[in-house]
Amino acid sequence: MIWIIIAIIVVLVIFVIASYNGLVKSRMQTKEAWSQIDVQLKRRNDLLPNLIETVKGYAKYEGSTLEKVAELRNQVAAATSPAEAMRASDELTRQVSGIFAVAESYPDLKASANFSQLQEELTNTENKIAYSRQLYNSVTSNYNVKLETFPSNVIAKMFGFKAAEFLETPEEEKAVPKVDFSGLGN
């Protein structure tokens, strides 16, 4: 009889250890996925001063846009949570897109090899950020499901595991774009 009780206790201990380790692994995957986003945000922040200097040389009247980019760059760097960093990053992406739109008004800037290279590198970095965001949300979903489902939710509560935040898409990006084909040839 004592062997049965010992066997049950051993099985329970093994279960608790395995569940705990599974939760730790999932939490670490979430942190690793965030670090991939963070790497790309830092890369973009490293590219932006070069972009600002290049644009300043051609577009002297776009100072407020460039100042806003510099300010948002600092906000991304100073963010204390993934959600805060992504809010600032989303606004920064919109401002950088504005700089690219401004380049259309300055043919010399648009033709600049340095500007073209920076534009390409920033576009590639934005694509990597978008991919990393999807990965982060996927890993976060898996982790949060473990926190909510039985029996791992019991272990999660025992050891104080907390749900991870999803990175939300800004409302303006969710809006359906308006397309007007009325001006095209008949």
N, C-alpha and C positions, 0 to 999 in steps of 0.2 A: 504493500500500500504506500509506503514512504517513497518508493521509486516512482510511482505514478505522480505523486505530488511534486517531487523534484523535477521530473520530466516536464510537467506542466509549467513550473516556474522557469525552467531553462528555456522552453519554447516562448513564453511570454517575454523574457528578457531579450532573447534573440529578435523577436518581433519588434520590441520597442527600439532596440539598437538599429535594426534595419530601417524602420520607419523614420527615425530621427536622422539617420545618414541620408536617406532619400530626400528628406526635406532640406537638409543642409546643401546637398548637391543641387537641388532645384533653385534654392536661394542664391547660390554661387553662380549658377548659369545666368540668372537674372542680372546679377552684378556685372558679370563678364559681358553680357549683351549691352548693358549701359556703358561699360568702358569702351566698347567699340564705337558707340555714338560719340562719346566724349573725345576719342581720338580724332574723329572726323570734324567735330566742332573746333578742336584746337587747330587742326590743319587749315580749316577755313579761316579761323582767326589769324593764323600766320600769313595767309595769302592777302587778306584785306588791306593791310597797310600799303602793300605794293600796288594794289588796284586803286586805292585812294590817291596815292602819289601820281600814278599814271593819268588818272582822270583830271586831277588838279592842273596838270600841265596843259591840258587841252580845253577843259571846260571850267573856266575861272568863275562862272556865274552860278555854279551848282553847289555852292558851299554848304547850304543847309542840309542837303541830301547827304553830303560827305560827312558832316558833323553828326548826323543822326546814325549813320553806319558806324562811326567810331564809338558813339555812345552805346549802341546796341551790342557791339563787339565786347565792350567792357561788361555789360550786363550778363552776357552769356558766360564770360569767364568767371564772374562773381557769383553765379547761381549756386544755390545750396541744395537744390533737389533736381531730379530729372525733369519734373513737370515745369519748374521755374526756368530751367535752362532751355527747354523746348519752346516755351512761350516766347522768350527773347529771341531764340533762334528762328522761329517762324516769322517774326517781325523783321529780323535781319535779312532773311531770305527775300522778303517782299522789297526791302530797301535796295538790296543788291540787284534785284530784277529791275528796279527803277533806274539804277545806274546804267544797266545794259540798254534800257530803253532810251536814256539820255544820249548814249553813244550814237544812236541813229541820227541825232541832230548835229553831230560833229564828225564829218567824213574822215578827217585826219586821225581822229581818235579811233574810229572804227577800223581804219586801215593799219593802225599801229600793231606791229608784230607782238610787242609786249602785252598790249591790251588783249589781243586775240588769244595769246597763250594763257593769260590770267583768266579770261572768260571761260576757256575750255577747262582749265584746272578747277575753277569754282563750280562749273556745271557738273563735272565728274564727282567732285566732293559732295555736292547736293544730292546726286544720285546715290552715293554711298550712304549718306545720312538717311535718305528715304528707305533704303534697303535695311539698314541697321535698325531703324525704327520698327519696321515690320518684324524683324527677328526679335527685338526686345519685347514687343507686345505679345508675340507668340510664346516666348519663354515665360513671360510674366503670367500669361493665361494658364500655362501648365502648372506653374508654381501655385497660383491662387486656387486652382481646382484642387490640388492636393490639400491645401489648407481648409477647404470646405467639405471634402468628402470623407466619409467614414471608412476606415478607422484612423486614417492619418490625421484627421482634424483633432482627435483626442490627444495625440502626441504633440501636435502643433500648439494646442492650448496649454499642455503641461509645460512646454519649454518656451512659451512666449513668442512663437513665430508670428510675424505681422504680414499682412497682404502687401504686395508691391503695387505701386501706382502704374496705371496704363498711361501711355503717351497719347493724348487725344488730338484729333485733327481739328484745327481751328475752324470755327463756324463759316468764315468767309471762303475757306477752301472746300467746304461741303456743298456750298451753293451751286446750283446748276448754272453753267455759264450761258449767257444769252448770245445766240448766234443769229445774225441778220444777213440773209443772202439776197435781200431785195436790191442791193446795189450792184450785183453781178450781172453780167451780160444776159440778155433775154433769149 
